[in-house]
Amino acid sequence: MSNIDQTFATDITKCRTCRAEIVWASTTKGNAIPLEPEPSPNGNLNVYPVPADPRGRIAIVVTNSRRAALAAAGIPLYVSHFLSCPDAAEWRKQ
């Protein structure tokens, strides 16, 4: 089971545009991704602590049966802040 919830408390920052609380992670390709700091029943990101990563954690997209199995096991799943940020379009790469 992930212990990522314990590390979020010290890593919360604010979105530069909407000022909501966020936590940064890396994708499997090494790109930065802002996350909502609380687990979500609609989450599709399994977050692993990785001390060697510059952001300290990696977010991996999980779908279908894998997502259902993790949720059933009580593993917290997260969503990208881009889903709720009213300014998300400003951050999209052109």
N, CA, C and O atoms as a MOPAC input file, in Angstrom:
PM7 MOZYME 1SCF
protein

 N      0.84400 1    -1.19500 1     0.00000 1
 C      0.00000 1     0.00000 1     0.00000 1
 C      0.88100 1     1.24700 1     0.00000 1
 O      1.91500 1     1.29300 1     0.66600 1
 N      0.46600 1     2.22600 1    -0.73700 1
 C      1.23600 1     3.45400 1    -0.87100 1
 C      1.18500 1     4.26400 1     0.42000 1
 O      0.15300 1     4.30700 1     1.09100 1
 N      2.29500 1     4.90300 1     0.76500 1
 C      2.30300 1     5.81600 1     1.90700 1
 C      2.34800 1     7.26000 1     1.43300 1
 O      2.75400 1     8.15300 1     2.17700 1
 N      1.93600 1     7.48300 1     0.21400 1
 C      2.04600 1     8.81100 1    -0.37800 1
 C      1.23100 1     9.85500 1     0.38600 1
 O      1.62000 1    11.02200 1     0.41100 1
 N      0.12600 1     9.47500 1     1.00100 1
 C     -0.70200 1    10.42300 1     1.73900 1
 C      0.09800 1    11.13300 1     2.82700 1
 O     -0.11700 1    12.31600 1     3.08900 1
 N      1.01600 1    10.41300 1     3.45500 1
 C      1.82400 1    10.99400 1     4.52200 1
 C      2.77900 1    12.04700 1     3.98600 1
 O      3.09100 1    13.00500 1     4.69300 1
 N      3.24600 1    11.89600 1     2.77200 1
 C      4.21100 1    12.86100 1     2.24500 1
 C      3.54700 1    14.07800 1     1.62500 1
 O      4.19300 1    15.11500 1     1.47700 1
 N      2.28200 1    13.98200 1     1.26100 1
 C      1.61400 1    15.12200 1     0.64800 1
 C      1.55800 1    16.31600 1     1.60000 1
 O      1.65400 1    17.45800 1     1.15100 1
 N      1.40900 1    16.08200 1     2.87200 1
 C      1.21800 1    17.17200 1     3.82400 1
 C      2.34500 1    18.20000 1     3.75400 1
 O      2.09100 1    19.39600 1     3.90000 1
 N      3.56300 1    17.76700 1     3.53600 1
 C      4.68100 1    18.70000 1     3.51400 1
 C      4.98100 1    19.23200 1     2.11200 1
 O      5.80800 1    20.13200 1     1.96600 1
 N      4.33900 1    18.70300 1     1.09700 1
 C      4.64600 1    19.06900 1    -0.28200 1
 C      3.55000 1    19.85700 1    -0.97900 1
 O      3.62300 1    20.06900 1    -2.18900 1
 N      2.55000 1    20.29000 1    -0.25300 1
 C      1.44300 1    21.02200 1    -0.87200 1
 C      1.90400 1    22.41800 1    -1.25600 1
 O      2.51000 1    23.13400 1    -0.45900 1
 N      1.60300 1    22.78700 1    -2.49500 1
 C      1.87200 1    24.13500 1    -2.98600 1
 C      0.55700 1    24.69200 1    -3.53400 1
 O     -0.49700 1    24.07700 1    -3.36700 1
 N      0.61700 1    25.83200 1    -4.17600 1
 C     -0.58200 1    26.45500 1    -4.74700 1
 C     -0.44100 1    26.55400 1    -6.25900 1
 O      0.63900 1    26.83000 1    -6.78100 1
 N     -1.54000 1    26.32700 1    -6.94400 1
 C     -1.59300 1    26.53600 1    -8.39000 1
 C     -1.30100 1    28.02000 1    -8.65000 1
 O     -1.84800 1    28.89300 1    -7.97600 1
 N     -0.44900 1    28.28900 1    -9.61600 1
 C     -0.06200 1    29.67500 1    -9.88200 1
 C     -1.19500 1    30.53000 1   -10.43400 1
 O     -1.12600 1    31.75700 1   -10.35800 1
 N     -2.23200 1    29.91600 1   -10.98500 1
 C     -3.31200 1    30.73000 1   -11.53600 1
 C     -4.56400 1    30.72100 1   -10.66400 1
 O     -5.09600 1    31.79000 1   -10.36300 1
 N     -5.04800 1    29.56200 1   -10.25200 1
 C     -6.30000 1    29.53200 1    -9.47400 1
 C     -6.06000 1    29.50500 1    -7.96600 1
 O     -7.00000 1    29.66600 1    -7.18700 1
 N     -4.81800 1    29.30500 1    -7.55200 1
 C     -4.40800 1    29.31500 1    -6.14000 1
 C     -4.93400 1    28.13600 1    -5.32600 1
 O     -4.86000 1    28.16800 1    -4.09700 1
 N     -5.45800 1    27.11100 1    -5.96600 1
 C     -5.88800 1    25.90200 1    -5.25300 1
 C     -4.65500 1    25.12400 1    -4.79600 1
 O     -3.58300 1    25.23400 1    -5.39100 1
 N     -4.81900 1    24.34700 1    -3.74800 1
 C     -3.72200 1    23.50800 1    -3.27800 1
 C     -3.47700 1    22.38000 1    -4.27600 1
 O     -4.41700 1    21.76200 1    -4.77500 1
 N     -2.19800 1    22.12200 1    -4.56000 1
 C     -1.80100 1    21.04700 1    -5.46200 1
 C     -0.55100 1    20.37400 1    -4.92300 1
 O      0.11600 1    20.88200 1    -4.02200 1
 N     -0.25600 1    19.22200 1    -5.49800 1
 C      0.98800 1    18.49700 1    -5.23200 1
 C      1.55000 1    18.09800 1    -6.58400 1
 O      0.80600 1    17.67700 1    -7.46900 1
 N      2.86100 1    18.22900 1    -6.74900 1
 C      3.49100 1    17.88200 1    -8.01700 1
 C      3.97600 1    16.44800 1    -8.00900 1
 O      4.44300 1    15.93400 1    -6.99300 1
 N      3.85600 1    15.81400 1    -9.16500 1
 C      4.40400 1    14.47900 1    -9.39600 1
 C      5.01000 1    14.48100 1   -10.79100 1
 O      4.89500 1    15.45400 1   -11.53600 1
 N      5.65000 1    13.38600 1   -11.12200 1
 C      6.16700 1    13.19500 1   -12.47900 1
 C      5.34500 1    12.12400 1   -13.15700 1
 O      4.83600 1    11.21300 1   -12.50400 1
 N      5.21300 1    12.23300 1   -14.46300 1
 C      4.60600 1    11.16100 1   -15.23600 1
 C      5.68600 1    10.12000 1   -15.51800 1
 O      6.85500 1    10.32800 1   -15.19600 1
 N      5.29600 1     9.01300 1   -16.11400 1
 C      6.28200 1     7.99300 1   -16.45900 1
 C      7.25300 1     8.48400 1   -17.52800 1
 O      8.32100 1     7.90000 1   -17.71200 1
 N      6.88800 1     9.55900 1   -18.23400 1
 C      7.78900 1    10.15100 1   -19.23500 1
 C      8.64800 1    11.26600 1   -18.64300 1
 O      9.43600 1    11.88900 1   -19.35400 1
 N      8.49500 1    11.51800 1   -17.34200 1
 C      9.30000 1    12.52900 1   -16.67600 1
 C      8.73300 1    13.93400 1   -16.70900 1
 O      9.38800 1    14.87200 1   -16.25400 1
 N      7.52800 1    14.10000 1   -17.23700 1
 C      6.89800 1    15.41900 1   -17.27100 1
 C      6.24500 1    15.72200 1   -15.92200 1
 O      5.81800 1    14.81000 1   -15.21200 1
 N      6.17300 1    16.98000 1   -15.58100 1
 C      5.50900 1    17.40400 1   -14.34800 1
 C      4.00000 1    17.33600 1   -14.52400 1
 O      3.47000 1    17.66800 1   -15.58500 1
 N      3.31000 1    16.89900 1   -13.46300 1
 C      1.85200 1    16.87600 1   -13.47700 1
 C      1.35100 1    17.34400 1   -12.10900 1
 O      1.76500 1    16.81200 1   -11.07900 1
 N      0.45200 1    18.34600 1   -12.10000 1
 C     -0.11600 1    18.79000 1   -10.82900 1
 C     -1.27500 1    17.87600 1   -10.43300 1
 O     -2.11000 1    17.51800 1   -11.26300 1
 N     -1.31200 1    17.50600 1    -9.15800 1
 C     -2.36000 1    16.61900 1    -8.65800 1
 C     -3.19100 1    17.31600 1    -7.59800 1
 O     -2.70700 1    18.19200 1    -6.88100 1
 N     -4.43900 1    16.91600 1    -7.51300 1
 C     -5.24900 1    17.30100 1    -6.37100 1
 C     -4.65400 1    16.56800 1    -5.16500 1
 O     -4.33000 1    15.38700 1    -5.28500 1
 N     -4.49800 1    17.21700 1    -4.01600 1
 C     -3.81700 1    16.57400 1    -2.90000 1
 C     -4.62600 1    15.51300 1    -2.17000 1
 O     -4.06200 1    14.73500 1    -1.39900 1
 N     -5.92200 1    15.46400 1    -2.39200 1
 C     -6.76700 1    14.46400 1    -1.73800 1
 C     -7.11000 1    13.33400 1    -2.70100 1
 O     -7.33400 1    13.58400 1    -3.88600 1
 N     -7.15400 1    12.09700 1    -2.21500 1
 C     -7.59500 1    10.99500 1    -3.08100 1
 C     -9.01500 1    11.26400 1    -3.58200 1
 O     -9.78500 1    11.98800 1    -2.95200 1
 N     -9.33900 1    10.67000 1    -4.71800 1
 C    -10.65600 1    10.87100 1    -5.31300 1
 C    -11.28600 1     9.53200 1    -5.68000 1
 O    -10.59300 1     8.63900 1    -6.16700 1
 N    -12.59000 1     9.38000 1    -5.45400 1
 C    -13.25900 1     8.15200 1    -5.90700 1
 C    -13.22900 1     8.03200 1    -7.43100 1
 O    -13.41200 1     6.94000 1    -7.97000 1
 N    -13.00200 1     9.14000 1    -8.12300 1
 C    -12.90000 1     9.13100 1    -9.58200 1
 C    -11.45100 1     9.09800 1   -10.05500 1
 O    -11.18500 1     9.24900 1   -11.24700 1
 N    -10.51700 1     8.90300 1    -9.13400 1
 C     -9.10300 1     8.95100 1    -9.46400 1
 C     -8.68200 1     7.89900 1   -10.47500 1
 O     -9.22800 1     6.79700 1   -10.51300 1
 N     -7.71000 1     8.25400 1   -11.28300 1
 C     -7.13800 1     7.31100 1   -12.24300 1
 C     -5.61100 1     7.34500 1   -12.22100 1
 O     -4.95500 1     6.83800 1   -13.13000 1
 N     -5.05300 1     7.95300 1   -11.16200 1
 C     -3.60300 1     8.03500 1   -11.03100 1
 C     -3.16300 1     7.35400 1    -9.74000 1
 O     -3.57100 1     7.74300 1    -8.64600 1
 N     -2.33500 1     6.34400 1    -9.88400 1
 C     -1.72200 1     5.67700 1    -8.74100 1
 C     -0.38600 1     6.37000 1    -8.52400 1
 O      0.42700 1     6.45200 1    -9.44400 1
 N     -0.15600 1     6.86200 1    -7.33400 1
 C      1.02600 1     7.67000 1    -7.06000 1
 C      1.97700 1     6.89700 1    -6.15300 1
 O      1.60200 1     6.40200 1    -5.09000 1
 N      3.22000 1     6.81600 1    -6.61600 1
 C      4.26400 1     6.10000 1    -5.88300 1
 C      5.33600 1     7.07100 1    -5.41900 1
 O      5.76100 1     7.93300 1    -6.18800 1
 N      5.78100 1     6.94600 1    -4.16900 1
 C      6.93200 1     7.75700 1    -3.75600 1
 C      8.19500 1     7.22900 1    -4.42900 1
 O      8.45900 1     6.02700 1    -4.41500 1
 N      8.95600 1     8.11400 1    -5.00400 1
 C     10.22500 1     7.76800 1    -5.65200 1
 C     11.22900 1     8.84700 1    -5.25700 1
 O     11.31900 1     9.88000 1    -5.92100 1
 N     11.98000 1     8.61800 1    -4.19000 1
 C     12.89300 1     9.65500 1    -3.70700 1
 C     13.88000 1    10.15200 1    -4.76100 1
 O     14.28900 1    11.31200 1    -4.70800 1
 N     14.27100 1     9.31800 1    -5.70700 1
 C     15.23200 1     9.73900 1    -6.73200 1
 C     14.60400 1    10.66300 1    -7.77700 1
 O     15.32800 1    11.33300 1    -8.51400 1
 N     13.27900 1    10.71000 1    -7.85300 1
 C     12.60500 1    11.58300 1    -8.81000 1
 C     12.68500 1    13.02400 1    -8.31700 1
 O     12.60300 1    13.25300 1    -7.11100 1
 N     12.84300 1    14.00100 1    -9.20800 1
 C     12.94300 1    15.39600 1    -8.76700 1
 C     11.72100 1    15.87700 1    -7.98300 1
 O     11.83800 1    16.77700 1    -7.15100 1
 N     10.56700 1    15.29600 1    -8.23600 1
 C      9.35000 1    15.70700 1    -7.52500 1
 C      9.01600 1    14.76400 1    -6.37000 1
 O      8.07500 1    15.01300 1    -5.61700 1
 N      9.77700 1    13.69300 1    -6.23000 1
 C      9.58800 1    12.77900 1    -5.10800 1
 C      8.50600 1    11.73900 1    -5.28100 1
 O      8.29400 1    10.89900 1    -4.40600 1
 N      7.81300 1    11.79300 1    -6.42500 1
 C      6.73500 1    10.81700 1    -6.65400 1
 C      6.45600 1    10.70100 1    -8.13900 1
 O      6.71500 1    11.62100 1    -8.91500 1
 N      5.92100 1     9.54600 1    -8.51800 1
 C      5.54200 1     9.29600 1    -9.91200 1
 C      4.05900 1     8.92800 1    -9.93600 1
 O      3.59300 1     8.13000 1    -9.12400 1
 N      3.33600 1     9.51400 1   -10.86600 1
 C      1.91600 1     9.23500 1   -11.05800 1
 C      1.75800 1     8.36600 1   -12.29900 1
 O      2.21300 1     8.71800 1   -13.38800 1
 N      1.10200 1     7.22100 1   -12.11100 1
 C      0.90100 1     6.28100 1   -13.20600 1
 C     -0.59200 1     6.14200 1   -13.46600 1
 O     -1.36900 1     5.89000 1   -12.54500 1
 N     -0.98800 1     6.30700 1   -14.71800 1
 C     -2.39400 1     6.17100 1   -15.08800 1
 C     -2.80200 1     4.71200 1   -14.97600 1
 O     -2.11700 1     3.81800 1   -15.47400 1
 N     -3.93700 1     4.48500 1   -14.31000 1
 C     -4.49700 1     3.13300 1   -14.20400 1
 C     -5.93400 1     3.16900 1   -14.72200 1
 O     -6.67000 1     4.12400 1   -14.47300 1
 N     -6.31400 1     2.14100 1   -15.43000 1
 C     -7.65000 1     2.09000 1   -16.00300 1
 C     -8.27700 1     0.72300 1   -15.78200 1
 O     -7.60300 1    -0.24200 1   -15.42200 1
 N     -9.56300 1     0.66900 1   -16.00400 1
 C    -10.35800 1    -0.55200 1   -16.04300 1
 C    -10.13800 1    -1.45600 1   -14.84000 1
 O    -10.29800 1    -1.01800 1   -13.70000 1
 N     -9.77400 1    -2.70800 1   -15.07800 1
 C     -9.69600 1    -3.67800 1   -13.99100 1
 C     -8.59300 1    -3.34100 1   -12.99300 1
 O     -8.74300 1    -3.60100 1   -11.79900 1
 N     -7.49800 1    -2.77300 1   -13.46000 1
 C     -6.40900 1    -2.38700 1   -12.54700 1
 C     -6.87900 1    -1.28500 1   -11.60400 1
 O     -6.61000 1    -1.33000 1   -10.40400 1
 N     -7.57300 1    -0.31000 1   -12.14400 1
 C     -8.12300 1     0.77100 1   -11.32400 1
 C     -9.11000 1     0.22400 1   -10.30000 1
 O     -9.06200 1     0.59100 1    -9.12600 1
 N    -10.00000 1    -0.64700 1   -10.74600 1
 C    -10.99600 1    -1.23800 1    -9.85100 1
 C    -10.32600 1    -2.05600 1    -8.74600 1
 O    -10.75900 1    -2.00500 1    -7.59500 1
 N     -9.29000 1    -2.79900 1    -9.07600 1
 C     -8.59400 1    -3.61800 1    -8.08700 1
 C     -7.89100 1    -2.74400 1    -7.04400 1
 O     -7.94300 1    -3.03900 1    -5.85100 1
 N     -7.24000 1    -1.68000 1    -7.49000 1
 C     -6.56900 1    -0.79000 1    -6.54700 1
 C     -7.57300 1    -0.10700 1    -5.62900 1
 O     -7.34500 1    -0.00700 1    -4.42400 1
 N     -8.67000 1     0.35700 1    -6.18700 1
 C     -9.71200 1     0.99600 1    -5.38400 1
 C    -10.28500 1     0.01400 1    -4.37000 1
 O    -10.49300 1     0.36800 1    -3.20900 1
 N    -10.54100 1    -1.21700 1    -4.80400 1
 C    -11.08400 1    -2.24100 1    -3.90400 1
 C    -10.10300 1    -2.57600 1    -2.77800 1
 O    -10.51800 1    -2.93100 1    -1.67500 1
 N     -8.82200 1    -2.46500 1    -3.05700 1
 C     -7.79600 1    -2.75300 1    -2.05200 1
 C     -7.55200 1    -1.56100 1    -1.13100 1
 O     -6.74000 1    -1.65200 1    -0.21000 1
 N     -8.23400 1    -0.46000 1    -1.36400 1
 C     -8.07600 1     0.71900 1    -0.52300 1
 C     -6.87400 1     1.57600 1    -0.86800 1
 O     -6.47000 1     2.42700 1    -0.07600 1
 N     -6.29400 1     1.35900 1    -2.04800 1
 C     -5.17100 1     2.17500 1    -2.49500 1
 C     -5.72100 1     3.52400 1    -2.95700 1
 O     -6.60100 1     3.55900 1    -3.81700 1
 N     -5.22800 1     4.62300 1    -2.41000 1
 C     -5.75300 1     5.92600 1    -2.83900 1
 C     -5.36800 1     6.23500 1    -4.28200 1
 O     -4.23300 1     6.01300 1    -4.70300 1
 N     -6.32700 1     6.74500 1    -5.01600 1
 C     -6.11200 1     7.16800 1    -6.39800 1
 C     -6.38700 1     8.66600 1    -6.48500 1
 O     -7.23400 1     9.20100 1    -5.77000 1
 N     -5.66900 1     9.31600 1    -7.35800 1
 C     -5.71300 1    10.76500 1    -7.44400 1
 C     -6.11300 1    11.21100 1    -8.84100 1
 O     -6.10900 1    10.42500 1    -9.78800 1
 N     -6.46200 1    12.50000 1    -8.95100 1
 C     -6.77500 1    13.08300 1   -10.25100 1
 C     -5.83900 1    14.26100 1   -10.50400 1
 O     -5.31900 1    14.87400 1    -9.57200 1
 N     -5.64000 1    14.55600 1   -11.76300 1
 C     -4.84500 1    15.70600 1   -12.15700 1
 C     -5.60000 1    16.98400 1   -11.79800 1
 O     -6.82400 1    17.04300 1   -11.91200 1
 N     -4.87800 1    17.98300 1   -11.37300 1
 C     -5.48100 1    19.27500 1   -11.07600 1
 C     -6.05600 1    19.91000 1   -12.34200 1
 O     -6.93000 1    20.77200 1   -12.25200 1
 N     -5.58700 1    19.50200 1   -13.50700 1
 C     -6.11300 1    20.04100 1   -14.76000 1
 C     -7.61500 1    19.78700 1   -14.90100 1
 O     -8.28700 1    20.50200 1   -15.64400 1
 N     -8.15100 1    18.79100 1   -14.20800 1
 C     -9.58200 1    18.50200 1   -14.30100 1
 C    -10.43000 1    19.55300 1   -13.59300 1
 O    -11.57000 1    19.79600 1   -13.99000 1
 N     -9.89000 1    20.17300 1   -12.55800 1
 C    -10.69100 1    21.13000 1   -11.79900 1
 C    -10.22500 1    22.57600 1   -11.93700 1
 O    -10.95100 1    23.49400 1   -11.55900 1
 N     -9.04500 1    22.78700 1   -12.46400 1
 C     -8.50800 1    24.15100 1   -12.56000 1
 C     -9.26900 1    24.95200 1   -13.61900 1
 O     -9.33400 1    24.54500 1   -14.77900 1
 N     -9.84000 1    26.08100 1   -13.22400 1
 C    -10.55000 1    26.89600 1   -14.21300 1
 C     -9.60600 1    27.52500 1   -15.24300 1
 O    -10.04900 1    28.02900 1   -16.27500 1
 N     -8.31400 1    27.49100 1   -14.95300 1
 C     -7.32000 1    28.09000 1   -15.84500 1
 C     -6.49100 1    27.03600 1   -16.56500 1
 O     -5.41600 1    27.35000 1   -17.07600 1
 N     -6.95700 1    25.80500 1   -16.61800 1
 C     -6.18100 1    24.70700 1   -17.20400 1
 C     -5.76300 1    24.99000 1   -18.65000 1
 O     -4.66500 1    24.61700 1   -19.06200 1
 N     -6.62200 1    25.63600 1   -19.40600 1
 C     -6.30400 1    25.89800 1   -20.81400 1
 C     -5.03700 1    26.74700 1   -20.95700 1
 O     -4.31900 1    26.62400 1   -21.95000 1
 N     -4.76200 1    27.60200 1   -19.97900 1
 C     -3.55200 1    28.42500 1   -20.02400 1
 C     -2.28500 1    27.60100 1   -19.93200 1
 O     -1.22500 1    28.03400 1   -20.38500 1
 N     -2.38400 1    26.41500 1   -19.35000 1
 C     -1.21200 1    25.57200 1   -19.12900 1
 C     -1.00800 1    24.53300 1   -20.20400 1
 O      0.03900 1    23.88700 1   -20.23900 1
 N     -1.96700 1    24.35200 1   -21.07600 1
 C     -1.82900 1    23.35100 1   -22.12500 1
 C     -0.73200 1    23.75300 1   -23.10100 1
 O     -0.60600 1    24.92000 1   -23.47000 1
 N      0.04200 1    22.78600 1   -23.50200 1
 C      1.10800 1    23.04900 1   -24.47000 1
 C      0.48400 1    23.26200 1   -25.84300 1
 O     -0.44500 1    22.55600 1   -26.23400 1
 N      0.99800 1    24.22300 1   -26.55100 1
 C      0.46900 1    24.54100 1   -27.88100 1
 C      1.03300 1    23.60300 1   -28.91400 1
 O      0.70400 1    23.71500 1   -30.09500 1

